[in-house]
Amino acid sequence: MRRRAPGNPFAAHGRGEITAQVAAVLPLARVAEALRLADPGTLTGKVVLTP
């Protein structure tokens, strides 16, 4: 049985139906470090780059 794809994931996030786990927030100037952190097995969660 295939699961139906959700509609708008941003709307679902806004309603609190889904969450995102953030592992690190880094400035864009540290993009090389962010890429190293994003390597598989390094950490759990998303790496967010800020302007």
C-alpha positions in Angstrom: 0.0 0.0 0.0 1.4 3.4 -1.0 1.1 6.3 1.4 -0.4 9.4 -0.1 2.0 12.4 -0.4 1.1 15.3 1.9 -0.3 18.5 0.4 1.7 21.5 1.3 4.5 20.6 3.7 4.9 24.3 4.8 1.3 24.5 5.7 1.5 21.2 7.7 4.6 22.6 9.5 2.7 25.8 10.3 -0.1 23.7 11.8 2.4 21.7 13.9 1.6 18.5 12.1 5.3 18.0 11.2 8.5 19.3 12.6 12.0 19.8 11.5 15.0 18.8 13.6 17.7 21.5 13.3 21.2 20.3 14.3 23.1 23.5 13.5 22.6 27.1 12.4 25.6 28.7 10.7 26.2 31.9 8.8 26.6 31.6 5.1 30.3 32.5 5.4 30.8 29.1 7.1 29.3 27.1 4.2 32.3 24.7 4.0 31.8 23.7 7.7 28.1 23.3 7.0 28.8 20.9 4.2 31.2 18.8 6.4 28.5 18.7 9.1 25.9 17.5 6.5 28.0 14.5 5.5 26.1 11.3 6.2 26.5 9.9 9.7 27.9 13.2 11.1 24.8 14.5 12.9 21.1 14.1 13.1 19.0 16.9 11.8 19.2 19.7 9.3 22.0 22.3 8.9 20.5 25.8 8.4 22.5 28.6 6.7 21.7 32.2 7.5 22.5 35.2 5.4 
